């Protein structure tokens, strides 16, 4: 009977060791995925920042063009004749 209990204990220990090893692999995989996601997040943040900067530039240019057109429209036309 004691040998039977030792065999069951050994089986449970092997099962637990397998589960621990699987958990270690999962932690390693998730850690790598986390690192990649952090890099992707930084890249996306930079792209978004660049896009917002570009939109600000376009907005400023548009305002300058509209102001210029409005100023030209307000100039009095001299009637010759």
C-alpha positions in Angstrom: 0.0 0.0 0.0 2.8 2.4 0.8 4.3 1.9 -2.7 0.9 2.7 -4.2 0.7 6.0 -2.2 4.3 6.9 -3.2 3.4 6.3 -6.9 0.3 8.5 -6.6 2.4 11.2 -4.9 5.0 11.0 -7.6 2.3 11.3 -10.3 0.9 14.3 -8.6 4.3 15.9 -8.3 5.0 15.3 -11.9 1.7 16.8 -12.8 2.4 19.9 -10.6 5.9 20.3 -12.2 4.3 20.2 -15.6 1.8 22.8 -14.6 4.5 25.0 -13.2 6.6 24.7 -16.4 3.5 25.5 -18.5 2.9 28.6 -16.3 6.5 29.7 -16.7 6.2 29.4 -20.5 2.9 31.4 -20.4 4.5 34.1 -18.3 7.4 34.3 -20.6 5.1 34.5 -23.7 2.9 37.2 -22.0 6.0 39.2 -21.0 7.2 39.2 -24.6 3.8 40.2 -25.9 3.6 42.9 -23.3 7.0 44.3 -24.5 5.8 44.3 -28.1 2.6 46.0 -27.2 4.5 48.7 -25.3 6.6 49.3 -28.4 3.5 49.4 -30.6 1.9 51.9 -28.1 4.8 54.2 -28.3 4.9 54.0 -32.1 1.2 54.8 -32.3 1.6 57.6 -29.8 4.3 59.2 -32.0 2.2 58.7 -35.2 -0.8 60.3 -33.5 1.3 63.2 -32.2 2.8 63.7 -35.7 -0.7 63.7 -37.2 -2.0 66.2 -34.7 0.9 68.4 -35.5 0.2 68.2 -39.2 -3.5 69.0 -38.6 -2.4 72.1 -36.6 -0.2 73.2 -39.5 -3.0 72.7 -42.0 -5.4 74.6 -39.8 -3.0 77.5 -39.4 -2.3 77.6 -43.2 -6.1 77.4 -43.9 -6.7 80.3 -41.5 -4.0 82.4 -43.2 -5.4 81.7 -46.7 -9.0 82.6 -45.6 -7.7 85.8 -43.9 -5.8 86.8 -47.0 -8.8 86.1 -49.3 -11.1 88.1 -47.0 -8.6 91.0 -46.9 -8.5 91.1 -50.7 -12.3 91.0 -50.9 -12.5 94.0 -48.7 -10.2 96.2 -50.7 -12.2 98.9 -52.4 -12.4 98.8 -56.2 -11.6 102.0 -57.9 -13.9 102.9 -60.7 -12.1 104.4 -63.6 -13.8 106.4 -66.1 
